[in-house]
Amino acid sequence: MPEGRAVAPGLPGAPVLRPVQDFLQRPFVGGDAAVSADWYYDETVEPERTTWFVVLVLSTGDALALAEGTRTLDRGARPDRAEWHGIQCHRARLTPR
């Protein structure tokens, strides 16, 4: 397997270019600073579906990681049938002013 590639759990041989968990947590591994975690969600209930917009933020004084996405669930569907749309992950190094 080429360096930097992993196999997705449950999908034998399926390549994952950059696992999301590693991408979000790497800035905080091995550091001494306390990591703050915060999240926000907004739920919209419509006759045909429920939509959630979700944001997760991890931060220290010098690093920030954020994941955001939208999840929809059709009316009457089981939760395991929900679909995620537009998931994005971001990282930033913070510098003091």
Sequence and secondary structure as in RCSB ss.txt:
>XXXX:A:sequence
MPEGRAVAPGLPGAPVLRPVQDFLQRPFVGGDAAVSADWYYDETVEPERTTWFVVLVLSTGDALALAEGTRTLDR
GARPDRAEWHGIQCHRARLTPR
>XXXX:A:secstr
  TT EE TTSTT EESS HHHHHHGGGTT  S  EEEEEEEEEE SSEEEEEEEEEEE SSEEEEEEEEEEEET
T  GGG EEEEEEEEEEE    
